[in-house]
Amino acid sequence: MFKVEEAKKEDLEKIYSLELQLFKEKSWTYNMLAKELQNFCSQIWVLKKEEEVLGYLIFREILDEVDILRMGIKLEYQNQKLGTLFLNFF
């Protein structure tokens, strides 16, 4: 089944690979993702099936406001309501 969890440093390569696949020339760099993971206001969540990263959600929470910065779902899993599942968990 699917699970949502906070991203760990070891998830960054998979997130970056997915970022490149989805956003191509507009993708964030690995360093940008790493900085968001370290930013105390930011969180990165991953959607996994077993240990496979199917998607990610990057957001910042400041006081009572949350801004979604980036979200991506693996191409072969799009149109299967996984984005909705992810946002409902959010």
ABEGO torsion letter per residue (X at the ends): XBBBBBBBAAAAAAAAAAAAAAAEAABBBAAAAAAAAABAABBBBBBBBEABBABBBBBBBBEABBBBABBBBBAAABGAGAAAAAAAAX
